[in-house]
Amino acid sequence: MTLTPPPLSNDCFALPAGVDWTPVDDALELLRTRLTPVMGAETVPLEAALGRVLAQDVAARRANPPQPNTAVDGYGFAGGRPAGAHVLPLVEGRAAAGVPFDGAVPAGQAIRVLTGAALPDGVDTVILEEDVNTDGRQIAFNGPLKQGANTRRAGEDVQAGAVILTAGRVITPADLALAAATGLAELPVRQPLRVGVLSTGDELVEAGMPAGPGQIYDANRPMLLALLRQMGFQALDLGRAADDRGDLRARLDDAAARADVILTSGGASAGDEDHVSALLREAGAMQEWRIALKPGRPLALGMWQGTPVFGLPGNPVAALVCTLIFARPAMGLMAGAGWQRPQGFEVPAGFEKRKKPGRREYLRARMRDGRAEVFASEGSGRISGLSWAEGLVELPDGAVHVKPGDPVRFIPYGSFAM
């Protein structure tokens, strides 16, 4: 029977007493320390393991390479040779990859070997065929040549029994090659994290449908569903909920039965039509985190029937930033991959910006001619800036005046697996 981790507690998102505005680093630390993996494990064949999270350390079943072999086409013999001319008689036969030589090579003699061939007994050194003259019966070459030249030792890459992949790793194609080379046909992996995406708001209509006065197309759901798939999660489309508490309650009930995490967009603040926050409050497991962040201050966090809910802002720019900065590492931890901080790079600024203290800011940015450019407008409704950008420039919590050429932290979208 497969063991599954215990569920998260209803108060895992609770802020410390007296906390109002939450700095970004404090919010991230709360998520890191309060959340735990929620997915069970299963064993799958290698062809089904790509992109899955490794559930436990795995060790090589055999060494790589399994026996000493030659790294080149050439001639093998025992021992190195000093400077000067050398002539060695050839034994009959050869060693090739998958076709080992049946016998031993006497001292002072040589044998024809091809790349990848197991070294015959009596051979520990190989000379390249380009460095040899031969008449088919003997070889002539010039030294010096070190003992062991052009050969691979058994296990020089991986020793049998050595740990080759560690728990929490997201399996890559290269990992599959390593597992196969060391004798593994299957891997223990976490079950995929199922993340449901629900949009809220009477103003939303589906792309391609007629839009009436005051209506806008739902941009968040297709963006978030695609983002989740890129990140390796199982994305569930939960549709759109109207600004009706009964409809939203029914959709959350359905989501909790199908998903391990729920992402909602819209309704995360404290207004009359912010039903996500209101329902989470009714459930007794709601925390409204007022993050010292631009864009995207309100972030509703709670539990619905034991399922974590991330209530994202309705603005697409803020929804994406909050997903990348907060939900992405949190979901990775819940999926069993551990807490992953996005990798940023210090690069010269290609812009000027004055920033007041109090909030951390994320600017849509891209790299051009070795400098970080930022989108012309900081308006959080400018969705075109998300498409224009290749990442984010992160400005610190305090006041700062960035001038062209000053170092800034650029986080490429790729650092979020986007």
C-alpha positions in Angstrom: 0.0 0.0 0.0 1.4 3.4 -1.0 1.9 5.8 1.9 0.6 9.4 1.4 1.7 12.5 3.3 -0.7 14.0 5.8 -2.9 16.9 4.7 -2.1 20.5 5.4 -3.6 22.1 8.5 -6.3 24.7 8.2 -4.1 27.3 9.9 -1.0 26.8 7.7 -1.5 30.2 6.1 -2.1 32.1 9.4 0.0 35.3 9.8 1.7 36.0 13.1 -0.3 38.2 15.5 -0.1 41.9 14.7 1.2 41.5 11.2 -0.5 43.7 8.6 1.7 44.5 5.6 3.9 41.5 4.8 7.3 42.0 3.2 7.9 39.6 0.2 10.7 37.7 1.9 8.6 37.2 5.1 5.7 35.9 3.0 8.0 33.5 1.1 9.5 32.2 4.4 6.1 31.6 5.8 5.1 29.6 2.8 8.4 27.7 2.9 8.1 26.7 6.5 4.4 26.0 6.7 3.8 24.0 3.5 4.8 20.3 3.1 4.7 17.8 0.3 1.2 16.5 -0.2 1.7 13.9 -3.0 2.1 10.2 -2.7 4.6 8.1 -4.6 4.4 5.5 -7.4 6.9 3.6 -9.5 6.9 4.2 -13.3 8.9 3.0 -16.3 11.6 5.4 -17.6 9.5 6.5 -20.5 6.8 7.8 -18.2 9.2 9.6 -15.7 10.1 12.7 -17.7 9.1 15.9 -15.8 8.1 13.9 -12.7 9.5 14.6 -9.2 11.7 11.9 -7.9 10.3 10.5 -4.6 13.5 9.1 -3.2 17.2 8.8 -3.9 18.1 6.2 -6.5 21.3 4.3 -6.9 23.1 2.8 -9.9 22.6 -0.9 -10.3 25.8 -1.3 -12.1 28.9 0.8 -12.9 29.2 3.1 -15.9 31.2 2.1 -17.8 30.7 -1.5 -16.5 34.2 -2.5 -17.6 37.4 -0.8 -18.8 37.1 0.2 -22.5 38.8 2.1 -25.2 37.9 5.7 -25.9 39.3 5.6 -29.5 39.9 3.4 -32.5 43.5 2.2 -32.3 45.8 -0.5 -30.9 45.9 -1.7 -27.3 48.8 -3.2 -25.3 50.1 -3.2 -21.7 52.0 -0.4 -20.2 53.2 3.0 -21.3 56.1 3.6 -23.7 59.1 6.0 -23.4 60.2 8.4 -26.1 61.6 6.9 -29.2 60.5 4.4 -31.8 58.5 1.2 -30.9 57.5 -1.9 -32.9 55.0 -4.4 -31.5 53.7 -7.6 -33.1 49.9 -7.9 -33.5 47.9 -10.8 -32.2 45.2 -12.2 -34.5 41.7 -10.8 -34.0 40.3 -7.6 -32.6 38.0 -6.1 -29.9 34.9 -4.1 -30.8 32.0 -2.6 -28.9 29.7 -5.5 -28.0 32.2 -8.1 -29.4 34.9 -8.6 -26.8 38.2 -10.4 -27.7 38.1 -14.0 -26.5 41.6 -14.4 -24.9 44.5 -12.4 -23.5 47.1 -10.3 -25.2 50.7 -11.4 -24.3 53.1 -8.8 -22.9 54.9 -7.0 -25.6 52.2 -7.5 -28.2 49.3 -5.4 -29.4 45.7 -5.9 -30.6 43.4 -3.9 -32.9 40.6 -2.2 -30.8 37.6 -0.1 -31.8 35.9 2.7 -29.8 33.9 1.4 -26.9 35.3 -2.1 -26.9 36.0 -3.8 -23.6 39.8 -3.9 -23.0 41.1 -7.5 -23.4 43.0 -9.1 -20.6 46.6 -7.8 -20.9 45.6 -4.4 -22.3 45.6 -1.1 -20.3 46.8 1.4 -22.9 45.6 2.4 -26.4 47.4 4.4 -29.1 45.3 6.2 -31.7 45.3 4.6 -35.1 46.4 7.9 -36.7 49.7 7.7 -34.7 50.5 4.2 -36.0 51.9 2.6 -39.2 51.0 -1.1 -39.7 51.5 -3.8 -42.3 48.8 -6.0 -40.7 51.4 -8.1 -38.7 53.0 -5.5 -36.5 52.6 -1.8 -35.6 55.2 1.0 -35.4 54.8 4.2 -33.5 56.8 6.9 -31.6 56.6 7.4 -27.8 56.2 8.8 -25.3 52.8 7.3 -24.3 51.4 7.2 -20.8 50.1 4.0 -19.3 46.3 4.1 -19.4 46.2 6.6 -22.4 42.9 6.7 -24.4 41.1 4.3 -22.1 38.2 4.6 -19.7 38.3 2.9 -16.3 35.4 0.8 -15.1 33.1 2.9 -13.0 35.0 6.2 -13.7 31.7 7.9 -14.4 29.5 6.1 -11.8 30.2 3.3 -9.3 27.7 0.6 -8.8 25.6 1.4 -5.7 26.3 5.2 -5.9 23.4 7.6 -5.6 22.8 9.0 -9.1 19.6 11.1 -8.6 18.3 12.6 -5.4 14.8 12.9 -4.1 13.0 16.1 -5.2 14.7 16.3 -8.6 12.5 17.0 -11.6 13.5 14.3 -14.1 15.2 15.5 -17.3 16.0 13.6 -20.5 19.6 13.5 -19.3 18.5 11.8 -16.1 16.8 9.1 -18.1 20.0 8.5 -20.0 21.9 8.1 -16.7 19.3 5.8 -15.2 19.2 3.6 -18.2 23.0 3.5 -18.5 23.3 2.3 -14.9 20.7 -0.5 -15.2 17.5 1.1 -14.1 14.3 0.5 -15.9 11.9 2.4 -13.6 12.0 5.2 -11.1 10.0 6.1 -7.9 8.3 9.4 -8.5 5.7 11.6 -6.8 2.2 11.6 -8.2 1.7 14.8 -10.3 0.3 17.8 -8.4 -3.1 18.6 -9.7 -3.7 22.3 -9.9 -7.2 23.7 -10.7 -7.6 27.1 -12.2 -10.9 29.1 -11.7 -11.6 32.5 -13.0 -14.3 34.7 -11.3 -16.3 37.7 -12.3 -19.5 38.6 -14.2 -17.4 40.8 -16.6 -15.5 37.8 -18.1 -16.4 36.1 -21.3 -14.6 33.3 -23.2 -12.1 34.4 -26.0 -13.9 34.4 -29.3 -17.4 34.9 -27.9 -19.3 38.1 -28.4 -18.4 40.6 -25.6 -21.1 43.1 -24.5 -20.7 46.5 -22.8 -18.4 46.3 -19.7 -17.3 42.7 -20.6 -13.7 41.6 -21.1 -12.2 38.4 -22.3 -10.8 36.0 -19.7 -7.0 36.2 -20.2 -6.0 34.7 -16.8 -7.3 31.2 -17.3 -5.5 30.3 -20.5 -2.3 32.0 -19.2 -2.3 30.1 -15.9 -3.3 26.8 -17.4 -0.5 27.0 -19.9 1.9 28.1 -17.3 1.1 25.2 -15.0 1.6 22.7 -17.8 5.0 24.3 -18.6 5.9 23.9 -14.9 5.2 20.2 -15.0 1.9 20.2 -13.0 -1.4 18.7 -14.1 -3.5 21.6 -14.9 -7.3 21.3 -14.5 -9.6 23.9 -16.1 -12.3 24.7 -13.6 -14.0 27.3 -15.9 -15.5 30.6 -14.8 -17.6 31.4 -11.8 -20.1 34.3 -11.8 -20.2 36.9 -9.1 -22.6 34.7 -7.2 -21.7 33.1 -3.9 -23.7 29.9 -4.5 -22.1 29.3 -7.9 -18.6 29.9 -6.6 -19.2 27.6 -3.6 -20.4 24.8 -5.9 -17.3 25.2 -8.1 -14.9 25.2 -5.1 -16.6 22.1 -3.8 -16.0 20.4 -7.2 -12.5 21.7 -7.3 -11.6 20.4 -3.9 -12.7 16.9 -4.9 -10.5 17.0 -8.1 -7.5 19.1 -7.3 -4.6 19.2 -4.8 -4.3 23.0 -5.1 -6.7 25.7 -6.4 -5.7 28.9 -8.1 -8.4 31.5 -8.4 -8.1 34.9 -10.1 -10.3 37.8 -9.0 -12.3 38.3 -5.9 -9.3 38.1 -3.6 -9.7 41.5 -1.9 -12.3 42.7 0.5 -14.9 44.4 -1.7 -18.6 43.7 -2.2 -18.0 41.3 -5.1 -14.8 39.7 -3.7 -16.6 36.4 -3.1 -13.4 34.2 -3.0 -12.3 36.0 0.2 -15.8 36.0 1.6 -16.2 32.2 1.2 -12.8 31.4 2.6 -13.7 33.5 5.6 -16.9 31.6 6.0 -15.0 28.4 6.0 -12.8 29.7 8.8 -9.6 29.2 6.9 -8.9 32.5 5.2 -5.9 34.8 5.4 -5.7 37.9 3.4 -2.0 38.7 2.9 -1.4 42.3 2.1 1.9 41.8 0.4 4.3 44.8 0.1 4.6 44.1 -3.6 4.0 45.8 -6.9 2.1 44.6 -8.8 -0.3 42.5 -6.8 -0.9 43.4 -3.2 -3.9 41.3 -2.2 -3.2 37.6 -2.0 -6.0 35.5 -0.4 -4.7 32.2 1.0 -6.9 29.6 2.6 -8.2 26.1 2.7 -11.4 24.8 1.1 -12.3 21.3 2.3 -8.7 20.5 3.0 -7.4 21.9 -0.3 -5.1 24.9 -0.4 -6.5 27.9 -2.3 -4.3 30.7 -3.7 -6.6 33.7 -4.4 -4.7 35.7 -7.0 -5.5 39.2 -8.1 -7.8 39.5 -11.1 -5.4 41.8 -13.1 -3.4 39.5 -15.4 -0.1 41.2 -14.8 -0.5 40.9 -11.0 -1.8 37.4 -11.4 1.2 36.2 -13.3 3.7 38.0 -10.9 2.0 36.5 -7.8 2.0 33.1 -9.4 5.7 33.2 -10.3 6.9 34.7 -7.0 4.6 33.0 -4.5 2.5 30.1 -6.0 5.4 28.6 -8.1 7.8 27.8 -5.2 4.9 26.8 -2.9 3.5 24.4 -5.4 6.9 23.0 -6.2 7.3 22.2 -2.4 3.9 20.6 -2.2 4.7 18.5 -5.3 7.8 17.2 -3.5 10.4 19.1 -5.5 11.5 21.3 -2.5 11.5 25.0 -2.3 13.0 26.5 -5.4 14.2 30.1 -5.5 14.3 31.5 -9.0 17.8 32.1 -10.3 18.5 35.8 -11.0 21.5 37.5 -12.7 23.1 40.8 -12.0 23.1 42.8 -15.2 23.5 46.5 -16.2 20.3 48.5 -16.4 19.2 49.9 -19.7 16.7 52.3 -18.0 16.3 54.9 -15.3 13.8 54.4 -12.4 13.2 56.2 -9.1 11.4 54.0 -6.6 10.0 54.9 -3.2 10.6 52.7 -0.1 8.0 50.2 1.2 7.3 47.7 -1.6 9.3 45.3 -3.7 8.7 45.9 -7.4 8.9 43.6 -10.3 9.2 45.2 -13.7 8.6 43.4 -17.0 11.9 43.3 -18.7 14.1 41.8 -21.4 17.8 41.7 -22.3 19.0 43.6 -25.3 22.7 44.4 -26.1 23.8 43.1 -22.7 21.4 45.4 -20.7 18.0 45.0 -19.1 15.3 47.0 -20.8 11.9 47.5 -19.1 8.5 47.9 -20.6 7.5 51.4 -21.4 4.5 51.4 -19.0 4.2 50.0 -15.5 0.4 49.9 -15.8 -0.7 46.6 -14.4 -3.4 46.3 -17.1 -0.9 46.3 -19.9 -1.0 42.6 -20.8 1.1 43.3 -23.9 4.1 43.9 -21.6 3.9 40.3 -20.4 4.3 39.1 -23.9 7.0 41.7 -24.7 9.1 40.7 -21.7 11.5 37.8 -21.3 11.6 38.0 -17.5 11.4 40.4 -14.5 13.7 43.0 -13.0 13.4 42.8 -9.2 13.8 46.1 -7.3 14.5 45.9 -3.6 12.1 46.9 -0.8 13.8 50.1 0.0 14.2 53.4 -2.0 16.4 53.2 -5.0 17.4 55.3 -8.0 18.4 53.1 -10.9 20.5 54.8 -13.6 21.6 53.3 -16.9 24.5 51.0 -16.3 23.7 50.3 -12.6 23.5 46.7 -11.7 20.0 45.2 -11.3 18.7 41.7 -10.7 17.1 40.2 -13.8 15.1 37.0 -13.5 14.5 35.3 -16.8 11.2 33.6 -17.3 13.1 30.4 -17.8 14.1 30.5 -14.1 10.4 29.8 -13.3 10.3 26.9 -15.8 8.3 29.3 -18.0 
